């Protein structure tokens, strides 16, 4: 019994020593790691300009948190080309939890983070410029023996999630995104949904409808539902839709007889097809017609001209030729009266 009591007291004291001295040890380890990691990252084109934090806290025997994280970095343009960018990252806390001591690995959770991205100036369509109030939790372990390989795998899957809207990797992600078009900004909630096989990324549909009002474009509820399921396409989709409206209105102001509606739909469908392919362009333009107070012939005209826009994109007609085609081609329906 005495041996058991002594052993218990020893374990308790050891745990308390580790727990209360852990923060100091972790700080030293973090400082050494950052110092050693910077040159390695620079070789790979990731330039860390600043890394700072408030504290490192040992939460339990298998987890610790880094609080008040502040990180500035950029990607070397020589290595990353147009995908290069500068970024500022801040987080209230990054919690690291060890997943398996026999095969050292860990999960991480990032809470209340902000990410400001300044993409390469050559990019015509900017990605999400700012993320706020973010939360990210991974459920796929990062292995300490192969951190670079497993880290690349996690980053690749996150990139796939943003590009293709789904990934088999299990993670939870919630963030407010600032959508910026023509110097106007709208905040929209971006979040993940998980089924048995995939993690999906989507926007809140009501936020998309509110963004349409802010950017002065018309969206049906069906259209907003589709767009919300393709977050990475949203900035370019909104820009194309807004450009179609503005350019057609401009032409109408110059010439009152100009077929504004026909030009708007052909320009819109043409550029959506070029950007995202004919199937997606058809899905979006068809959805646009589901909730508008148009006459039957107006609907028919719009469906027809959307099809013509996809056809012109498939035939590699240049964008500069669209105006002339709208004015002169027999393929274009310029007025609903032509269908009588």
C-alpha contacts under 8 A as a table, 3 or more apart, distances in Angstrom:
res1	aa1	res2	aa2	distance
1	X	4	X	5.08
1	X	5	X	6.26
2	X	5	X	5.10
2	X	6	X	6.08
3	X	6	X	5.10
3	X	7	X	6.05
4	X	7	X	5.12
4	X	8	X	6.10
5	X	8	X	5.08
5	X	9	X	6.11
6	X	9	X	5.15
6	X	10	X	6.05
7	X	10	X	5.04
7	X	11	X	6.15
8	X	11	X	5.19
8	X	12	X	6.10
9	X	12	X	5.02
9	X	13	X	6.06
10	X	13	X	5.14
10	X	14	X	6.04
11	X	14	X	5.02
11	X	15	X	6.06
12	X	15	X	5.14
12	X	16	X	6.22
13	X	16	X	5.08
13	X	17	X	6.13
14	X	17	X	5.16
14	X	18	X	6.18
15	X	18	X	5.19
15	X	19	X	5.89
15	X	61	X	7.96
16	X	19	X	4.96
16	X	20	X	5.99
17	X	20	X	5.46
17	X	21	X	5.87
17	X	22	X	7.89
18	X	21	X	5.30
18	X	22	X	5.30
19	X	22	X	5.15
19	X	23	X	7.79
19	X	58	X	6.40
19	X	60	X	7.38
19	X	61	X	7.33
20	X	23	X	6.96
20	X	58	X	7.90
21	X	24	X	5.59
21	X	25	X	6.52
22	X	25	X	5.13
22	X	26	X	5.96
22	X	57	X	7.50
22	X	58	X	5.95
23	X	26	X	5.07
23	X	27	X	6.12
23	X	55	X	7.88
23	X	56	X	5.44
23	X	57	X	5.20
23	X	58	X	5.85
24	X	27	X	5.23
24	X	28	X	6.53
24	X	56	X	7.93
25	X	28	X	5.28
25	X	29	X	6.29
26	X	29	X	4.98
26	X	30	X	5.98
26	X	56	X	6.63
27	X	30	X	5.04
27	X	31	X	6.15
27	X	55	X	7.77
27	X	56	X	6.29
28	X	31	X	5.23
28	X	32	X	6.24
29	X	32	X	5.21
29	X	33	X	6.01
30	X	33	X	5.03
30	X	34	X	6.11
31	X	34	X	5.33
31	X	35	X	6.25
32	X	35	X	5.19
32	X	36	X	6.23
33	X	36	X	5.21
33	X	37	X	5.85
34	X	37	X	4.99
34	X	38	X	6.12
35	X	38	X	5.84
35	X	39	X	7.89
36	X	39	X	6.58
36	X	40	X	7.31
37	X	40	X	5.27
37	X	41	X	6.16
38	X	41	X	5.16
38	X	42	X	6.19
38	X	47	X	7.49
38	X	48	X	6.63
39	X	42	X	5.07
39	X	43	X	6.44
40	X	43	X	5.31
40	X	44	X	6.81
41	X	44	X	5.13
41	X	45	X	6.38
41	X	46	X	5.11
41	X	47	X	6.66
41	X	48	X	7.86
42	X	45	X	4.90
42	X	46	X	5.03
42	X	47	X	5.22
42	X	48	X	7.74
43	X	46	X	7.44
45	X	75	X	5.58
45	X	76	X	4.80
45	X	79	X	6.18
45	X	80	X	7.60
46	X	73	X	6.93
46	X	74	X	5.97
46	X	75	X	4.84
46	X	76	X	6.32
47	X	73	X	5.42
47	X	74	X	5.33
47	X	75	X	6.22
47	X	76	X	7.04
48	X	51	X	7.19
48	X	71	X	7.62
48	X	72	X	6.16
48	X	73	X	4.34
48	X	74	X	6.76
49	X	71	X	7.74
49	X	72	X	5.42
49	X	73	X	5.29
49	X	74	X	7.78
50	X	70	X	7.45
50	X	71	X	5.48
50	X	72	X	4.99
50	X	73	X	6.93
51	X	69	X	7.53
51	X	70	X	5.70
51	X	71	X	4.54
51	X	72	X	6.61
52	X	68	X	7.87
52	X	69	X	5.89
52	X	70	X	5.10
52	X	71	X	6.53
53	X	66	X	6.96
53	X	67	X	6.09
53	X	68	X	4.91
53	X	69	X	4.31
53	X	70	X	5.98
54	X	66	X	7.58
54	X	67	X	5.58
54	X	68	X	4.87
54	X	69	X	6.82
55	X	66	X	5.89
55	X	67	X	5.34
55	X	68	X	7.04
56	X	64	X	7.00
56	X	65	X	5.65
56	X	66	X	4.52
56	X	67	X	6.30
57	X	64	X	5.48
57	X	65	X	5.19
57	X	66	X	6.50
57	X	67	X	7.86
58	X	61	X	7.55
58	X	63	X	6.34
58	X	64	X	4.26
58	X	65	X	6.49
59	X	62	X	7.78
59	X	63	X	5.53
59	X	64	X	4.98
59	X	65	X	6.81
60	X	63	X	5.31
60	X	64	X	6.88
62	X	97	X	5.83
62	X	98	X	5.38
63	X	95	X	7.01
63	X	96	X	5.47
63	X	97	X	4.21
63	X	98	X	6.13
64	X	95	X	5.76
64	X	96	X	5.49
64	X	97	X	6.71
65	X	93	X	6.26
65	X	94	X	5.44
65	X	95	X	4.15
65	X	96	X	6.13
66	X	69	X	6.84
66	X	93	X	5.43
66	X	94	X	5.13
66	X	95	X	6.37
67	X	91	X	7.27
67	X	92	X	5.53
67	X	93	X	4.18
67	X	94	X	6.46
68	X	90	X	7.24
68	X	91	X	5.93
68	X	92	X	4.92
68	X	93	X	6.04
69	X	89	X	7.81
69	X	90	X	5.42
69	X	91	X	5.10
69	X	92	X	6.49
69	X	93	X	6.68
69	X	94	X	7.74
70	X	88	X	7.70
70	X	89	X	5.94
70	X	90	X	4.66
70	X	91	X	6.86
71	X	88	X	5.95
71	X	89	X	5.01
71	X	90	X	6.32
72	X	86	X	7.72
72	X	87	X	5.84
72	X	88	X	4.59
72	X	89	X	6.23
73	X	86	X	5.99
73	X	87	X	5.55
73	X	88	X	6.72
74	X	84	X	7.26
74	X	85	X	5.62
74	X	86	X	4.12
74	X	87	X	5.97
75	X	79	X	7.79
75	X	80	X	6.57
75	X	84	X	4.95
75	X	85	X	5.58
75	X	86	X	6.57
76	X	79	X	5.59
76	X	80	X	6.06
76	X	81	X	7.82
76	X	84	X	6.27
77	X	80	X	4.99
77	X	81	X	4.72
77	X	82	X	7.10
77	X	83	X	7.73
77	X	84	X	5.24
77	X	85	X	7.89
78	X	81	X	5.81
80	X	83	X	5.31
80	X	84	X	5.01
81	X	84	X	5.66
82	X	120	X	5.76
82	X	122	X	6.73
82	X	123	X	6.74
83	X	119	X	7.32
83	X	120	X	6.86
84	X	119	X	6.41
84	X	120	X	5.76
85	X	117	X	6.67
85	X	118	X	5.50
85	X	119	X	4.26
85	X	120	X	5.46
86	X	117	X	5.88
86	X	118	X	5.08
86	X	119	X	6.47
87	X	115	X	6.86
87	X	116	X	5.50
87	X	117	X	4.55
87	X	118	X	6.18
88	X	114	X	7.93
88	X	115	X	5.75
88	X	116	X	5.13
88	X	117	X	6.71
89	X	113	X	7.20
89	X	114	X	5.75
89	X	115	X	4.64
89	X	116	X	6.57
90	X	113	X	5.44
90	X	114	X	5.23
90	X	115	X	6.67
91	X	94	X	7.00
91	X	110	X	6.91
91	X	111	X	6.30
91	X	112	X	5.65
91	X	113	X	3.98
91	X	114	X	6.37
92	X	110	X	7.87
92	X	111	X	5.91
92	X	112	X	5.40
92	X	113	X	6.27
93	X	110	X	5.99
93	X	111	X	5.48
93	X	112	X	7.27
93	X	113	X	7.95
94	X	108	X	6.85
94	X	109	X	5.67
94	X	110	X	4.52
94	X	111	X	6.46
95	X	108	X	5.47
95	X	109	X	5.08
95	X	110	X	6.45
96	X	106	X	6.51
96	X	107	X	5.91
96	X	108	X	4.52
96	X	109	X	6.66
97	X	106	X	5.32
97	X	107	X	5.28
97	X	108	X	6.12
98	X	101	X	7.07
98	X	104	X	7.31
98	X	105	X	5.80
98	X	106	X	4.04
98	X	107	X	6.36
99	X	104	X	7.29
99	X	105	X	5.43
99	X	106	X	4.66
99	X	107	X	6.39
99	X	141	X	6.80
100	X	103	X	5.50
100	X	104	X	5.34
100	X	105	X	5.58
100	X	106	X	7.10
101	X	104	X	4.72
101	X	105	X	7.06
103	X	143	X	7.52
104	X	143	X	5.98
104	X	144	X	5.62
104	X	145	X	7.15
105	X	141	X	5.68
105	X	142	X	5.26
105	X	143	X	4.10
105	X	144	X	5.39
106	X	141	X	5.18
106	X	142	X	5.39
106	X	143	X	6.66
106	X	144	X	7.80
107	X	137	X	7.80
107	X	138	X	5.89
107	X	139	X	6.25
107	X	140	X	6.65
107	X	141	X	5.21
107	X	142	X	6.45
108	X	137	X	6.12
108	X	138	X	5.90
109	X	135	X	7.50
109	X	136	X	5.62
109	X	137	X	4.36
109	X	138	X	6.53
110	X	113	X	6.79
110	X	134	X	7.75
110	X	135	X	5.64
110	X	136	X	5.08
110	X	137	X	6.46
111	X	133	X	7.93
111	X	134	X	6.34
111	X	135	X	4.76
111	X	136	X	6.69
112	X	132	X	7.55
112	X	133	X	4.80
112	X	134	X	4.93
112	X	135	X	5.81
113	X	131	X	7.90
113	X	132	X	6.28
113	X	133	X	5.61
113	X	134	X	4.70
113	X	135	X	6.65
114	X	130	X	7.32
114	X	131	X	5.41
114	X	132	X	4.51
114	X	133	X	6.25
114	X	134	X	6.31
115	X	130	X	5.66
115	X	131	X	5.03
115	X	132	X	6.69
116	X	129	X	5.93
116	X	130	X	4.49
116	X	131	X	6.47
117	X	128	X	7.56
117	X	129	X	5.06
117	X	130	X	6.13
118	X	129	X	6.64
119	X	123	X	7.15
119	X	126	X	6.77
119	X	127	X	7.49
119	X	129	X	7.99
120	X	123	X	5.87
121	X	124	X	7.77
123	X	126	X	6.15
125	X	235	X	7.27
125	X	236	X	6.16
126	X	129	X	7.08
126	X	235	X	7.47
127	X	232	X	7.78
127	X	235	X	7.09
128	X	131	X	7.26
128	X	177	X	6.64
128	X	178	X	6.65
128	X	179	X	6.34
128	X	180	X	7.91
128	X	235	X	7.60
129	X	177	X	7.89
129	X	178	X	6.63
129	X	179	X	7.34
129	X	180	X	7.57
130	X	177	X	6.07
130	X	178	X	5.52
131	X	134	X	6.80
131	X	175	X	6.28
131	X	176	X	5.63
131	X	177	X	4.77
131	X	178	X	6.51
132	X	175	X	5.93
132	X	176	X	5.02
132	X	177	X	6.45
133	X	175	X	5.61
133	X	176	X	6.03
134	X	173	X	7.49
134	X	174	X	5.66
134	X	175	X	4.12
134	X	176	X	6.72
135	X	172	X	7.65
135	X	173	X	5.59
135	X	174	X	5.18
135	X	175	X	6.28
136	X	171	X	7.31
136	X	172	X	5.64
136	X	173	X	4.58
136	X	174	X	6.72
137	X	171	X	5.65
137	X	172	X	5.07
137	X	173	X	6.58
138	X	141	X	7.61
138	X	170	X	6.70
138	X	171	X	4.55
138	X	172	X	6.55
139	X	169	X	7.86
139	X	170	X	5.54
139	X	171	X	5.60
140	X	154	X	7.82
140	X	169	X	6.91
140	X	170	X	6.54
140	X	171	X	7.56
141	X	150	X	7.98
142	X	147	X	6.26
142	X	150	X	5.46
142	X	151	X	6.33
143	X	146	X	5.48
143	X	147	X	5.40
143	X	150	X	6.27
144	X	147	X	5.01
146	X	149	X	5.53
146	X	150	X	6.21
147	X	150	X	5.32
147	X	151	X	5.60
148	X	151	X	5.04
148	X	152	X	5.99
149	X	152	X	5.19
149	X	153	X	6.29
150	X	153	X	4.94
150	X	154	X	6.30
151	X	154	X	5.19
151	X	155	X	6.19
152	X	155	X	5.12
152	X	156	X	5.88
153	X	156	X	5.09
153	X	157	X	6.24
154	X	157	X	5.22
154	X	158	X	6.28
154	X	169	X	7.91
155	X	158	X	5.05
155	X	159	X	6.15
156	X	159	X	5.05
156	X	160	X	6.13
157	X	160	X	4.83
157	X	161	X	6.08
157	X	167	X	6.12
157	X	168	X	7.95
157	X	169	X	6.66
158	X	161	X	4.96
158	X	162	X	6.47
158	X	167	X	7.56
159	X	162	X	5.25
159	X	163	X	6.09
160	X	163	X	4.96
160	X	164	X	5.54
160	X	165	X	7.07
160	X	166	X	6.81
160	X	167	X	6.35
161	X	164	X	5.54
161	X	165	X	4.67
161	X	166	X	4.58
161	X	167	X	5.24
161	X	199	X	7.84
161	X	200	X	7.12
161	X	201	X	6.69
162	X	165	X	5.37
162	X	166	X	7.49
162	X	201	X	7.22
162	X	231	X	7.28
162	X	232	X	5.73
163	X	232	X	6.02
164	X	167	X	7.90
164	X	230	X	7.96
164	X	232	X	7.92
165	X	200	X	5.66
165	X	201	X	5.23
165	X	202	X	7.47
165	X	229	X	7.43
165	X	230	X	6.18
165	X	231	X	7.15
165	X	232	X	7.43
166	X	198	X	6.27
166	X	199	X	5.42
166	X	200	X	4.44
166	X	201	X	6.31
167	X	170	X	7.87
167	X	198	X	5.61
167	X	199	X	5.33
167	X	200	X	6.80
168	X	197	X	6.07
168	X	198	X	4.60
168	X	199	X	5.97
169	X	198	X	7.15
169	X	199	X	6.62
170	X	194	X	7.56
170	X	198	X	7.54
170	X	199	X	6.20
171	X	192	X	7.87
171	X	199	X	7.14
172	X	191	X	7.79
172	X	192	X	6.00
172	X	193	X	7.84
173	X	190	X	7.94
173	X	191	X	5.47
173	X	192	X	5.47
174	X	189	X	7.36
174	X	190	X	5.79
174	X	191	X	4.35
174	X	192	X	6.71
175	X	189	X	5.99
175	X	190	X	5.33
175	X	191	X	6.44
176	X	187	X	6.28
176	X	188	X	5.56
176	X	189	X	4.63
176	X	190	X	5.99
177	X	187	X	5.50
177	X	188	X	5.23
177	X	189	X	6.21
177	X	190	X	6.60
178	X	185	X	6.14
178	X	186	X	5.54
178	X	187	X	4.58
178	X	188	X	6.53
179	X	185	X	5.47
179	X	186	X	5.17
179	X	187	X	6.19
179	X	188	X	7.29
179	X	235	X	6.79
180	X	183	X	6.01
180	X	184	X	5.43
180	X	185	X	4.51
180	X	186	X	6.64
180	X	235	X	7.65
181	X	184	X	5.33
181	X	185	X	6.70
181	X	215	X	7.41
181	X	235	X	7.55
181	X	238	X	7.81
181	X	239	X	6.62
184	X	214	X	7.79
184	X	215	X	7.25
186	X	211	X	5.85
186	X	214	X	7.20
187	X	207	X	7.48
187	X	211	X	7.82
188	X	203	X	6.84
188	X	204	X	6.90
188	X	207	X	5.19
188	X	208	X	7.02
188	X	211	X	7.82
189	X	203	X	5.71
189	X	204	X	5.67
189	X	207	X	6.92
190	X	201	X	7.17
190	X	202	X	5.79
190	X	203	X	4.60
190	X	204	X	6.67
190	X	231	X	7.78
191	X	201	X	5.76
191	X	202	X	5.70
191	X	203	X	6.45
192	X	199	X	6.40
192	X	200	X	5.34
192	X	201	X	4.51
192	X	202	X	6.34
193	X	199	X	5.67
193	X	200	X	5.09
193	X	201	X	6.45
193	X	202	X	7.75
194	X	197	X	7.57
194	X	198	X	5.84
194	X	199	X	4.41
194	X	200	X	6.16
195	X	198	X	5.56
195	X	199	X	6.58
201	X	229	X	6.93
201	X	230	X	7.58
201	X	231	X	6.96
202	X	228	X	5.41
202	X	229	X	4.73
202	X	230	X	6.37
202	X	231	X	5.67
203	X	207	X	7.33
203	X	208	X	7.23
203	X	228	X	4.57
203	X	229	X	6.54
203	X	230	X	7.88
203	X	231	X	6.18
204	X	207	X	5.32
204	X	208	X	6.61
204	X	228	X	6.31
205	X	208	X	5.07
205	X	209	X	6.41
205	X	224	X	5.79
205	X	225	X	5.75
205	X	228	X	5.56
206	X	209	X	5.05
206	X	210	X	6.18
206	X	224	X	7.94
207	X	210	X	5.01
207	X	211	X	6.07
208	X	211	X	4.97
208	X	212	X	6.26
208	X	224	X	6.04
208	X	227	X	7.76
208	X	228	X	6.74
209	X	212	X	5.08
209	X	213	X	6.54
209	X	219	X	6.79
209	X	221	X	7.58
209	X	224	X	6.26
210	X	213	X	5.18
210	X	214	X	6.35
211	X	214	X	5.00
211	X	215	X	6.07
212	X	215	X	5.13
212	X	216	X	5.82
212	X	217	X	5.10
212	X	218	X	6.39
212	X	219	X	6.52
212	X	238	X	7.90
213	X	216	X	4.94
213	X	217	X	6.23
213	X	218	X	7.41
214	X	217	X	7.93
215	X	242	X	7.27
216	X	242	X	7.46
217	X	241	X	6.99
217	X	242	X	6.12
217	X	245	X	7.47
219	X	223	X	5.93
219	X	224	X	6.30
219	X	288	X	6.30
220	X	223	X	5.02
220	X	224	X	6.26
220	X	287	X	7.01
220	X	288	X	5.50
220	X	289	X	7.45
220	X	290	X	6.64
220	X	291	X	5.28
220	X	292	X	7.24
221	X	224	X	5.06
221	X	225	X	6.18
221	X	291	X	7.21
222	X	225	X	5.06
222	X	226	X	6.45
222	X	287	X	5.61
222	X	288	X	7.28
222	X	290	X	7.07
222	X	291	X	7.87
223	X	226	X	5.26
223	X	227	X	6.18
223	X	284	X	6.06
223	X	287	X	4.99
223	X	288	X	5.58
224	X	227	X	5.05
224	X	228	X	5.92
225	X	228	X	5.28
225	X	229	X	6.79
226	X	229	X	5.44
226	X	230	X	7.08
226	X	284	X	7.23
227	X	230	X	5.34
227	X	231	X	7.00
227	X	233	X	7.77
227	X	234	X	6.55
227	X	284	X	7.87
228	X	231	X	6.03
228	X	234	X	7.80
230	X	233	X	5.61
230	X	234	X	6.65
231	X	234	X	5.25
232	X	235	X	7.24
233	X	236	X	5.74
233	X	237	X	5.98
234	X	237	X	5.04
234	X	238	X	5.99
235	X	238	X	5.34
235	X	239	X	6.23
236	X	239	X	5.01
236	X	240	X	6.10
237	X	240	X	5.24
237	X	241	X	6.15
237	X	272	X	7.15
238	X	241	X	5.14
238	X	242	X	5.99
239	X	242	X	5.09
239	X	243	X	5.95
240	X	243	X	5.11
240	X	244	X	6.13
240	X	268	X	6.37
240	X	271	X	6.74
240	X	272	X	7.08
241	X	244	X	5.22
241	X	245	X	6.44
241	X	268	X	6.06
242	X	245	X	5.21
242	X	246	X	6.16
243	X	246	X	5.11
243	X	247	X	5.85
244	X	247	X	5.47
244	X	248	X	6.07
244	X	263	X	7.95
244	X	264	X	5.05
244	X	265	X	7.44
244	X	267	X	5.91
244	X	268	X	5.43
245	X	248	X	5.44
245	X	249	X	6.16
245	X	264	X	6.01
246	X	249	X	5.19
246	X	250	X	6.11
247	X	250	X	4.96
247	X	251	X	6.25
247	X	264	X	7.64
248	X	251	X	5.17
248	X	252	X	6.26
248	X	260	X	5.12
248	X	261	X	7.25
248	X	263	X	6.13
248	X	264	X	5.38
249	X	252	X	5.04
249	X	253	X	6.25
249	X	260	X	6.56
250	X	253	X	5.14
250	X	254	X	6.42
251	X	254	X	5.14
251	X	255	X	6.15
251	X	258	X	6.59
251	X	260	X	7.10
252	X	255	X	5.02
252	X	256	X	5.06
252	X	257	X	6.99
252	X	258	X	5.31
252	X	259	X	7.42
252	X	260	X	5.88
253	X	256	X	6.04
255	X	258	X	5.44
258	X	327	X	7.86
259	X	262	X	5.61
259	X	263	X	6.29
259	X	326	X	7.68
259	X	327	X	7.49
259	X	334	X	5.60
259	X	335	X	7.45
260	X	263	X	5.29
260	X	264	X	6.10
261	X	264	X	5.08
261	X	265	X	6.29
261	X	334	X	7.57
262	X	265	X	5.42
262	X	266	X	6.17
262	X	301	X	7.95
262	X	302	X	7.22
262	X	305	X	6.38
262	X	326	X	7.00
262	X	332	X	7.36
262	X	333	X	6.78
262	X	334	X	5.46
262	X	335	X	7.78
263	X	266	X	5.22
263	X	267	X	5.84
263	X	322	X	7.90
263	X	323	X	7.04
263	X	326	X	6.04
264	X	267	X	5.31
264	X	268	X	5.95
265	X	268	X	5.04
265	X	269	X	5.94
265	X	302	X	6.58
265	X	305	X	6.12
265	X	306	X	5.59
265	X	309	X	7.33
266	X	269	X	5.25
266	X	270	X	5.80
266	X	305	X	5.57
266	X	306	X	5.47
266	X	307	X	7.93
266	X	308	X	6.52
266	X	309	X	4.29
266	X	310	X	7.83
266	X	322	X	7.82
266	X	326	X	7.88
267	X	270	X	5.18
267	X	271	X	6.18
267	X	309	X	6.50
267	X	322	X	7.07
268	X	271	X	5.47
268	X	272	X	6.11
268	X	306	X	7.74
268	X	309	X	7.45
269	X	272	X	5.13
269	X	273	X	6.05
269	X	281	X	6.22
269	X	282	X	7.70
269	X	285	X	6.97
269	X	306	X	5.23
269	X	307	X	7.45
269	X	309	X	4.94
269	X	310	X	5.78
270	X	273	X	5.26
270	X	274	X	6.32
270	X	306	X	7.72
270	X	309	X	4.26
270	X	310	X	5.11
270	X	311	X	7.73
270	X	312	X	6.54
270	X	313	X	5.28
271	X	274	X	4.98
271	X	275	X	6.08
271	X	313	X	7.46
272	X	275	X	5.13
272	X	276	X	5.79
272	X	277	X	7.04
272	X	278	X	7.75
272	X	280	X	7.90
272	X	281	X	5.26
273	X	276	X	5.34
273	X	277	X	4.38
273	X	278	X	4.76
273	X	279	X	7.89
273	X	280	X	7.39
273	X	281	X	5.20
273	X	309	X	8.00
273	X	310	X	5.82
273	X	313	X	6.36
274	X	277	X	5.90
274	X	278	X	7.80
274	X	313	X	6.09
276	X	280	X	6.18
276	X	281	X	6.67
277	X	280	X	5.83
277	X	281	X	6.23
278	X	281	X	4.99
278	X	282	X	6.00
278	X	310	X	6.12
279	X	282	X	5.22
279	X	283	X	6.27
280	X	283	X	5.00
280	X	284	X	6.27
281	X	284	X	5.30
281	X	285	X	6.11
281	X	310	X	7.64
282	X	285	X	5.21
282	X	286	X	5.79
282	X	306	X	7.65
282	X	307	X	7.72
283	X	286	X	5.37
283	X	287	X	6.15
284	X	287	X	5.16
284	X	288	X	6.27
285	X	288	X	5.02
285	X	289	X	6.91
285	X	303	X	7.80
285	X	306	X	6.88
286	X	289	X	5.54
286	X	290	X	7.19
286	X	303	X	7.06
287	X	290	X	5.45
288	X	291	X	6.95
288	X	292	X	7.64
289	X	292	X	5.87
289	X	299	X	6.79
294	X	297	X	7.98
294	X	298	X	5.69
294	X	299	X	6.17
295	X	298	X	5.08
295	X	299	X	6.30
296	X	299	X	5.18
296	X	300	X	6.28
297	X	300	X	4.91
297	X	301	X	6.05
297	X	336	X	5.34
297	X	337	X	7.67
297	X	339	X	6.58
298	X	301	X	5.07
298	X	302	X	6.18
298	X	336	X	5.35
299	X	302	X	5.16
299	X	303	X	6.15
300	X	303	X	5.20
300	X	304	X	6.06
300	X	336	X	7.98
301	X	304	X	5.10
301	X	305	X	6.11
301	X	333	X	6.11
301	X	334	X	7.86
301	X	335	X	7.46
301	X	336	X	6.07
301	X	339	X	7.87
302	X	305	X	5.18
302	X	306	X	6.02
303	X	306	X	5.19
303	X	307	X	6.33
304	X	307	X	5.15
304	X	308	X	6.36
304	X	332	X	7.93
304	X	333	X	7.46
305	X	308	X	4.81
305	X	309	X	6.17
305	X	332	X	6.22
305	X	333	X	6.65
306	X	309	X	5.07
306	X	310	X	6.45
307	X	310	X	5.16
307	X	311	X	6.22
308	X	311	X	4.91
308	X	312	X	6.18
308	X	331	X	7.14
308	X	332	X	7.10
309	X	312	X	5.19
309	X	313	X	6.37
310	X	313	X	5.15
310	X	314	X	6.23
311	X	314	X	5.01
311	X	315	X	6.15
312	X	315	X	5.02
312	X	316	X	6.22
312	X	317	X	5.28
313	X	316	X	5.09
313	X	317	X	5.98
313	X	318	X	7.95
314	X	317	X	7.73
317	X	321	X	6.66
317	X	322	X	7.59
318	X	321	X	5.42
318	X	322	X	7.07
319	X	322	X	5.45
320	X	323	X	6.91
321	X	324	X	5.53
321	X	325	X	6.26
322	X	325	X	5.05
322	X	326	X	6.12
323	X	326	X	5.20
323	X	327	X	6.35
324	X	327	X	5.15
324	X	328	X	6.04
324	X	329	X	7.77
325	X	328	X	5.23
325	X	329	X	4.93
325	X	332	X	7.72
326	X	329	X	6.04
326	X	332	X	6.05
326	X	334	X	7.71
329	X	332	X	5.80
330	X	333	X	7.68
333	X	336	X	7.35
333	X	338	X	6.89
334	X	338	X	7.57
335	X	338	X	5.74
336	X	339	X	5.74
336	X	340	X	7.71
337	X	340	X	5.60
